[in-house]
Amino acid sequence: MSKCEKCGLFSSQNNKCQWFSKKLTEKEMAAGDECTYFTDIIYEDDEPLTPYQHLMFKRQDVASKKMQGPV
């Protein structure tokens, strides 16, 4: 099992990554161990959030890190 299949941004129904907005090939999924955007699956009421919901959380996380300046 590749790391993509354990990522909240990945839709296993069509092998599509929400972050990159594209269908992944087997080769790309095998290289997914090095993905910077990997997101653990978040559960709410024992149901996983959709890949789109994970995408919204990840975008907020990345945007908040861009705004940090030197301390």
Residue, then its C-alpha position, 0 to 999 in steps of 0.5 A: m500500500s502506497k502512502c497516497e492511499k493513507c492520505g486524506l487528499f487522495s480519492s481511492q475511487n478514481n486514484k485522484c489527488q485533490w492537491f494536484s488535481k490529477k489522476l495519479t499513475e502507479k509510478e507517481m503513487a509509488a513515489g508518494d512516500e516523498c510527498t510534502y503535502f501528505t495529510d493524515i485522514i481526519y475522522e468526524d463521528d467515525e466517518p472520514l472527511t472527504p478529500y475536498q474537506h481535507l484539501m480545504f484544511k491543508r490549504q489553510d495550513v499552508a497559507s498560515k505557514k507562509m505568513q510566519g516571519p522571523v522570530 
